[in-house]
Each structure stands twice: as structure tokens, then as C-alpha cells.
Amino acid sequence: MTDSIFPKIPDECDVCVIGGGPTGSSAANMLASRGYHVVLLDKAVHPRNTVGESLVPHFWRYADKLGATKAILDEGFVAKSGGLSFWGNELRRLRFRDFGHERPALHVERDIFDNILLCRARTAGAQVFQGVQVTTVDNLERPVTTVHYKDPDGQPGSLRTRYVVDASGQAAVVASQLKVRVFDEGLRFSAFWGYYRKSRYLTFDGHLHNDEDKFKHPPATLMSTIGDWGWAWHIVLRNSVSVGVLVPKARLAELRGKTREEREERFRRHVSNIPLTGRLLDEDDFIPGSLLSIRDYAYKPTTLTAGNCYLAGDAAAFVDPINSIGVVFGMFSGSIAAHAISRSLETPSEAQLNRELYSSQYGNRVALFRLLALPDGHAHLSREDVDRAKEAIGSSSDAELQLMALQASNNCREGVLHEIFDGLGISKRPKIENLDWEALTLPL
Ligand SMILES: Cc1cc2nc3c(=O)[nH]c(=O)nc-3n(C[C@H](O)[C@H](O)[C@H](O)COP(=O)(O)OP(=O)(O)OC[C@H]3O[C@@H](n4cnc5c(N)ncnc54)[C@H](O)[C@@H]3O)c2cc1C
């Protein structure tokens, strides 16, 4: 047997966090800051690539709490001027500043952004081990739970802990083990995305710019409709442009191919035909080898806690990313899971109450944002889904409700939300602004 240079993972801790994305880093940071012994295990070695580069400005609230604001500002990510939606031949806009957000939303390279959060968790006192894959979790209903893992040398090991936060993203380690993940029939789609070296882009006011202007004239995130209800994103980053398409299951064949070259060729062709987006990009700027995809991946949880384990971020639920809230949801759920666990460690007799509070706070938000993402109104919505969404609406500020309503209208998904607003007596509607896109001088 050879000696490993890998630092020894402790045999026990107060809280074991599985995964070091935004969710796991937020939970680990907050718990370690409160003095708990936290061990975070991540299968990957950061910085690791991941998709989801458009952030809504709500993330600053969590960045402040996690002590990550300065590092994020120092990085100099691309600020965004707002969101543009091109649906049904209409170009509509949204600006976060109009809803009380003073700091800008950002377009971030996620490997770098996520690594900043992970470093902050370590600075706060969490012990972070990378290249460590959690395999199973035992005894979730007992006072001490065992987390089994494989270390970077492939050697099995285990760790005893009082609480677990499953923040393993779409791998959903605990939810998969317990079989509590239900794929969402209302959102059966696949996503394909790739990167272009550069692109023309639009700002919030609908002006067209060249790539080199992006720090002087902040770009908007552009969403365009494709076919029946698929959609595409266009996100200008510092050294590339992220372009992705979400296609319903029935249209998957259009993007499939036997070889990498064939798949990339189909993707580039598909993108060049997307209204407006296609006209911003030159096919030759596509970066070979950058195409990635994920199939049929939206899911709902049947539970958000399992004994001593809190499921958070993507490990709990995932809806269509149309509202760009995945990272903020991760930071939110990681933070409230940390709060619930810390209260339960202080007062063990309140553990069940804290689980229930977490489940309703997070579950209601998931239900609301699922409702805002569903492309076909009432289909796939149960009475319970609507009641949960109503609860989340009841605890949202007026400005946030107006922002949600505008986002939903711009994305043509406002029907059910308006009905709920009417039922709750919320009469104010945000002003929809259409831009004259035909006046833009774009290459054909
Ligand atoms: C196509 C697409 C587009 C998106 N667009 C956006 C967007 O524009 N804006 C936005 O905010 N969000 C977007 N999202 C969602 C966003 O990327 C996620 O919601 C976010 O990354 C969730 O963070 P997380 O920490 O829960 O999971 P992740 O970021 O996935 O992190 C999970 C971590 O767990 C680790 N892990 C996995 N398995 C194990 C294991 N067995 N043991 C140990 N560690 C493990 C992984 O290595 C990883 O580091 C998008 C998602 C998709 C799929």
C-alpha cells in the first residue's frame, strides 16, 4: 500500500456537507461561522466547470452574509443591464433597478464564482476535502449518521456526523438513495449549451453593440423563444459567450448526432436559426469541444428532509432555469438549512419543528418558481402546488411580486400567476415595455 499525500478526513463532525457548489458552500460557511465543526466533501476539484452563468441581483444579500462580496467585486465579472425576452415576435425588457435592486445582476464564469464561495467557506472554518465522492449515507433516523465516501486514492472511508446537508446538485446523493426524487412531467425537456468566442449583443435599452463594448455598455441576458415552448439563452461572459437551448423531449432528435462534430454542427445550425439570437452570432466563432447537454432533468422532491439530512439546492429540486434563480435558490436553501440545523443543535427538542419550518419555507418557494416556469398554465399543477405558491406569494414584498409578474409576462407564463394575484386581491400589474427590434441593424 502506498502512502497518500491527501490530508486525513476526520472520523466525526457536527455537520457533513455533501457538495461544494453555491448551496454547500453557503451552508458550510454559515455553520462554521457559528462555531460548529463542519466537514465539506466534494467529488470534484474546484474550480470545476458548471452551467448557469446568469445571476439575479438577489445573490448579493447572501454574498454579504458569507463575506464573499469583495472577492466577487475584485473579480470584475460582466455586469448585466437587465433581461430581454424575445417571444412571439415581441422584444420585452426588465431592469432589476426598477424593483429596488441597487447592485447589478452579473454574468459569471461559474467555476470561478463557485470557487470564491468555497474558499470563503474554508476561511469561515469549514474543513473542505475535494476529490472525495460520497457513496451512501446510513442511519439518517439515528442521532449519529454515517457518511461513506471514496477518497481521491479510491480508498473507502466513513465519517460520523449529527447532521448532513445534501448539496450534491443534480447527483442528488441522498434523494437518489432514498428514491424520493420525482421527475417532473410538466417540464420534460433537455438542455444543450456551448460557447462562442464573441458575439454582438443587446443592452437593456435595445441597442446593439460589439463584443468589446461589454464593460462600457453592460449587456442584457437575452432569452428567445424557439418553436412551441422551447427557449434559448445568450449570456455574454468576459472571454466567451454562453448560448444554450432548451428543447422539449419531442424535438430532441434535431440536436442528436453520432459524432461530436455532427452534434456541434447541428447545434450551430440550430442556434443560427433562433430568432434574434442567431443574428447576433457568427457560426465560425463557436468554440469546438464546448458543447454539453443534459437530458430530461427537472424534478420535484417528495420530501426536503430525511431524518438528520437536509436536501438543499439542486439536490432537492430543479425547475426550468428560465428565471435564472438556481444559484440564488442554492444560497437561500443552504442558508436556511444551516439556520435550521444550528437551532436544532442548540435545542435538540425543536429538531422536528425546524425540519417542518425548512420544508415549508423552501418548499413553498420551489412551488412558486415551478409555477412561474411551467409553459402550459394549469397542466401539471395540483391544488397543493397552487396553495404552496400562494404561501410564498404571501411572504414576498410588493417589489418582488411586481418583478415576478413582469418576468412571467415577458416569458409568456403569466396566466396562473395573474389568477392567483386576482384571487389574493393583488391588483397592481407591472408595465410591459415592448422595444422596436426591427429598427436594429443586424446582419441577416
Ligand atoms: C441548463 C442549465 C442552465 C442554468 N442556468 C442558470 C442560470 O442562468 N442562472 C442560475 O442562477 N442558475 C442556472 N442554472 C441552475 C444552477 O446552475 C444550479 O441551480 C446551481 O448550480 C445549484 O447549485 P448547487 O450547489 O445546488 O449544485 P451544484 O452547483 O451542481 O454543485 C454540486 C456539487 O456537488 C458535488 N457532488 C456531486 N456528487 C457528489 C458526491 N457523490 N459526493 C460529493 N460531492 C458531489 C459536485 O461535484 C458539485 O461541485 C442552470 C442549470 C442548468 C442545468
PDBQT file of the ligand as one rigid body, heavy atoms in Angstrom, charges set to zero:
ROOT
HETATM    1  C1  LIG A 501     -29.023  24.209 -18.476  1.00  0.00    +0.000 C 
HETATM    2  C2  LIG A 501     -28.968  24.957 -17.180  1.00  0.00    +0.000 A 
HETATM    3  C3  LIG A 501     -28.944  26.359 -17.174  1.00  0.00    +0.000 A 
HETATM    4  C4  LIG A 501     -28.895  27.050 -15.945  1.00  0.00    +0.000 A 
HETATM    5  N1  LIG A 501     -28.879  28.416 -15.944  1.00  0.00    +0.000 NA
HETATM    6  C5  LIG A 501     -28.822  29.081 -14.764  1.00  0.00    +0.000 A 
HETATM    7  C6  LIG A 501     -28.685  30.496 -14.726  1.00  0.00    +0.000 A 
HETATM    8  O1  LIG A 501     -28.574  31.158 -15.761  1.00  0.00    +0.000 OA
HETATM    9  N2  LIG A 501     -28.657  31.108 -13.502  1.00  0.00    +0.000 N 
HETATM   10  C7  LIG A 501     -28.749  30.406 -12.337  1.00  0.00    +0.000 A 
HETATM   11  O2  LIG A 501     -28.728  31.006 -11.249  1.00  0.00    +0.000 OA
HETATM   12  N3  LIG A 501     -28.838  29.052 -12.357  1.00  0.00    +0.000 NA
HETATM   13  C8  LIG A 501     -28.868  28.382 -13.528  1.00  0.00    +0.000 A 
HETATM   14  N4  LIG A 501     -28.919  27.023 -13.533  1.00  0.00    +0.000 N 
HETATM   15  C9  LIG A 501     -29.036  26.312 -12.253  1.00  0.00    +0.000 C 
HETATM   16  C10 LIG A 501     -27.762  26.352 -11.439  1.00  0.00    +0.000 C 
HETATM   17  O3  LIG A 501     -26.659  26.003 -12.226  1.00  0.00    +0.000 OA
HETATM   18  C11 LIG A 501     -27.902  25.401 -10.262  1.00  0.00    +0.000 C 
HETATM   19  O4  LIG A 501     -29.171  25.630  -9.682  1.00  0.00    +0.000 OA
HETATM   20  C12 LIG A 501     -26.812  25.598  -9.224  1.00  0.00    +0.000 C 
HETATM   21  O5  LIG A 501     -25.556  25.206  -9.716  1.00  0.00    +0.000 OA
HETATM   22  C13 LIG A 501     -27.139  24.754  -7.983  1.00  0.00    +0.000 C 
HETATM   23  O6  LIG A 501     -26.081  24.799  -7.069  1.00  0.00    +0.000 OA
HETATM   24  P1  LIG A 501     -25.821  23.539  -6.129  1.00  0.00    +0.000 P 
HETATM   25  O7  LIG A 501     -24.724  23.965  -5.213  1.00  0.00    +0.000 OA
HETATM   26  O8  LIG A 501     -27.091  23.072  -5.548  1.00  0.00    +0.000 OA
HETATM   27  O9  LIG A 501     -25.321  22.381  -7.101  1.00  0.00    +0.000 OA
HETATM   28  P2  LIG A 501     -24.010  22.319  -7.991  1.00  0.00    +0.000 P 
HETATM   29  O10 LIG A 501     -23.568  23.665  -8.394  1.00  0.00    +0.000 OA
HETATM   30  O11 LIG A 501     -24.308  21.337  -9.071  1.00  0.00    +0.000 OA
HETATM   31  O12 LIG A 501     -22.897  21.710  -7.019  1.00  0.00    +0.000 OA
HETATM   32  C14 LIG A 501     -22.996  20.381  -6.579  1.00  0.00    +0.000 C 
HETATM   33  C15 LIG A 501     -21.614  19.901  -6.144  1.00  0.00    +0.000 C 
HETATM   34  O13 LIG A 501     -21.755  18.595  -5.577  1.00  0.00    +0.000 OA
HETATM   35  C16 LIG A 501     -20.672  17.798  -5.985  1.00  0.00    +0.000 C 
HETATM   36  N5  LIG A 501     -21.066  16.383  -5.933  1.00  0.00    +0.000 N 
HETATM   37  C17 LIG A 501     -21.886  15.720  -6.779  1.00  0.00    +0.000 A 
HETATM   38  N6  LIG A 501     -21.976  14.424  -6.410  1.00  0.00    +0.000 NA
HETATM   39  C18 LIG A 501     -21.207  14.281  -5.316  1.00  0.00    +0.000 A 
HETATM   40  C19 LIG A 501     -20.894  13.178  -4.499  1.00  0.00    +0.000 A 
HETATM   41  N7  LIG A 501     -21.388  11.947  -4.723  1.00  0.00    +0.000 N 
HETATM   42  N8  LIG A 501     -20.040  13.368  -3.463  1.00  0.00    +0.000 NA
HETATM   43  C20 LIG A 501     -19.504  14.593  -3.212  1.00  0.00    +0.000 A 
HETATM   44  N9  LIG A 501     -19.768  15.670  -3.976  1.00  0.00    +0.000 NA
HETATM   45  C21 LIG A 501     -20.618  15.517  -5.004  1.00  0.00    +0.000 A 
HETATM   46  C22 LIG A 501     -20.371  18.281  -7.395  1.00  0.00    +0.000 C 
HETATM   47  O14 LIG A 501     -19.010  17.988  -7.735  1.00  0.00    +0.000 OA
HETATM   48  C23 LIG A 501     -20.638  19.776  -7.294  1.00  0.00    +0.000 C 
HETATM   49  O15 LIG A 501     -19.463  20.533  -7.046  1.00  0.00    +0.000 OA
HETATM   50  C24 LIG A 501     -28.923  26.323 -14.738  1.00  0.00    +0.000 A 
HETATM   51  C25 LIG A 501     -28.922  24.928 -14.756  1.00  0.00    +0.000 A 
HETATM   52  C26 LIG A 501     -28.946  24.252 -15.964  1.00  0.00    +0.000 A 
HETATM   53  C27 LIG A 501     -28.936  22.754 -15.938  1.00  0.00    +0.000 C 
ENDROOT
TORSDOF 0
